[in-house]
């Protein structure tokens, strides 16, 4: 959590002409780590995110099946 605060502060610290692109790059970086977009290139954070999503869906389906 603390890293995200620092990252947001860094993103909004850009000032002056030409600051839009570095700010956009920093903000895209913030959003891409917690919820990476699945794509053709695998990497550890993306794989971990997708694994956690699969586990949540599996647990939800199992819980729903147990209740019926």
Secondary structure, DSSP 4 states (H G I P E B T S, - for coil): -HHHHHHHHHHHT--STTHHHHHHHHHHHHHHHHTPPP-SS--HHHHHHHHHHHHHHHHHHHHHHHH-
